[in-house]
């Protein structure tokens, strides 16, 4: 691997990374996307040979360069996970119900990067609007708009009682900029929710777990990183919670438990033993999850949920 002369800057603070965790071959990522999900990531990763995985002063893990998935990538990815029944209108994450408990009746709610708008089913008491430039145009749902948050803000700044982004910030090059836009969309005193993958989640210990890699996931989060995210946007932190496992993500927990290899400071390797470990984890995890169901007693949880409030 080449020597690193320029240390990249944290996408939250702008401070230099404190350490490099590993190099990751773009070819390996392209192959994993193809074999695991039948998705062609060549265009999305064009021009990149190596990604560095780095740790920031907040503990945030981030990939550099931060290459986002394009429309062609997500067209294939959404179609694939839908065909595998990994994501549907009935797919309710625990972070949805956790956030919904804090949203009062009659509230105007904006769901940024809403996908298929699954969060809407948790809000029968509220006025829901979803934004997603990748799925909104094709969804056909009146409550989902195929536009970016920046475009939406032109006519809807300070308009919402609650603004949410579940499993979205890790997909973008500039998460601090997106979160600042979320704060702008909230009324003074309004709530902002952000659900993100956790550095210490079992998902990060599964060998060659491609969902956690570019061009899909660009960042993995910590409590300190979420606190810095809110501070940088002028929002006050109400809570940072571990999201407990639910039916929607229990399989990830069991795959990690069943995989012979557990990752630590190296997460991607093009070696047969790593591919075999991931495959064994998946096969055994599928069987165990049907028998054992939703895990309990894991303090790490499936991710982190930030609840913040726009200051007056």
Secondary structure, DSSP 4 states (H G I P E B T S, - for coil): -PPP-SPPBPTTT-PBPSEEEEEEEHHHHHHHHHHHH----TTTTTT-SEEEEEE-TTS-EEEES--B--HHHHHHHHHHHHHTTSS-TT---HHHHHHHTTSPTT-EEEEET-TTTGGGGG-TTSEEEEE-TTTHHHH--TTEE-S-HHHHHHHHTT-EEEEEEES-GGGSS-HHHHHHHHHHHEEEEEEEEEEE-BTTSGGGGBTT-GGGSTBT--EEB-HHHHHHHHHHTTEEEEEEEEEPP-TTTHHHHHHHHH-S-B-SS------HHHHHHHHHHHHHHHHHHHHH-S--S-TT-SEEEEEEEE--
